Amino acid sequence: MVEELTSVKNTRVKEWKKLQTHKGRKKTGHYLLEGWHLVNEALMAGRGVHELIGTKEELEAHPDIVARFEQVYSVTPAILAAVTETVTPQGIMAVADLPDLHRIPSTMKGAWLFLDRVQDPGNVGTMVRTADAAGFSGVVAGDGSADFFSPKVIRSMQGSQFHLDLYEGDLAKWFEDAKQAGLPVYGTQLNPEAKDFRTVQPKTGFVLVMGNEGRGMSSDLLSQTMANLYIPMRGQAESLNVAVSAGILMFELAKNLSN
């Protein structure tokens, strides 16, 4: 059954709008997906999606997907504009379950990406998407990093949150867990005295840590790694964007891993 909503002052609309905030997502345990691509990714991954929200035209164009939802809302473009932060809403949204970001993985194996106070949502989303492409097992955001489920990060991840595990927590504790699992932990440092990343070739699993855009990794974490890696640069640029650096390192370090 499709319920039609026409007022931006509707209680349901106000609840959806709250999901654009960290507080609202934490309180409800839900977040918003926008666009058919992300809705389809969630359905294919078997993740909880409870409410489908769209314009009459979009809902009528995809009756097969609409039929998979018990709660469907036909809304006006004005309501979508009020709920979403995008300049040109795609005409479709869904309410999805937030995963438990503080759960403990049963085992740590394969390649992992840790984020130490990476604050830009675009960078965080791009790194999650790249970790997915490089075959990583999971990504852990330390304190001070951008929220995985903020609208900007979700747009940058492009559905990769459904393909690998995401966690939040104290990276020092995660370092201990990784070492107990036998995974070497590699930090990153803008320092020619650090280890050339091309000389490191893990064969099983590892952890790669990327630091804050302006300050890099914290000195405390740098002192706890097996090695800190550096990307030699032939040109005149002083540094690389953190997401670009992460992409280079992730693909290089993961290339010899056994499947």
C-alpha positions, 0 to 999 in steps of 0.5 A, a space after each residue: 500500500 502506498 501512502 501519499 504525503 503532501 506537506 513538509 510539516 508532516 510528522 513523518 517528514 520531520 523524522 526523516 529530516 532528523 536522519 541527516 544529523 548524527 544525533 538523529 541517526 544515533 537515536 533511531 538506529 537508521 539512516 537515509 539512502 538516496 537513489 535507486 542504485 543505493 536502494 538496490 545495493 541494500 536489497 541485494 546485500 540483504 540489509 534492513 531497509 524499511 521505508 521507500 520514499 519517492 515521487 509518484 513518477 519514480 515509484 511507478 517506474 520501478 513497481 518490482 522494487 516497490 513491491 518489496 517494501 511494506 511501507 511506501 510513501 509517495 511524496 512531493 518534490 518539495 518534501 524530498 528537497 526538505 529531507 535531502 541535502 542534495 541540490 537535485 534530489 534523485 526522486 527516491 530514498 529509503 530508510 535503512 538500518 545502521 549497523 553496529 559500528 562497535 561490535 567486535 569482529 570474530 576474527 581479523 584477517 585479510 587487509 584492513 584500513 584504519 582512519 586516524 582522525 580523517 575528517 573530510 567526508 569525501 575523503 572517508 567515503 572515497 577511501 571506503 570505496 577504494 578499500 572495497 575495490 582493493 578487496 579489503 575486509 574492513 575499515 575502522 574509523 578512529 575517534 575524530 574521523 567523519 561519520 560513515 553514515 553522514 550524507 556526504 560520506 554515503 554519497 562518496 561510498 556509493 554502496 561500498 558500505 554493503 561490501 565490507 565491514 565498517 567499525 568505529 573505535 579506539 585505534 590503540 585497542 584495534 592495534 592490539 587486536 590486529 597484532 594478536 591476530 598476527 597482522 602487521 600494522 603499517 602507519 603512513 608518514 610524510 617523511 623520506 626517512 620512513 620506509 619506502 612503501 614499495 619495499 613492503 610486500 605482505 603475503 597474508 593480511 595487514 593493517 594500513 593506517 591513514 592519518 589526518 589530512 593536515 596533521 597526519 597520524 598521531 605520534 602515539 600511534 606512529 610509535 606503535 606500528 611495525 613500520 611507517 610508510 612513505 610514498 616517494 614523489 618525483 615531482 615538486 608537489 609537497 604532498 598527496 591528498 590522503 585518499 589518493 595516497 590511500 589508494 596507491 598504498 592499498 592496491 600496492 600492499 594488497 597485490 600479493 595477498 593470497 585469496 
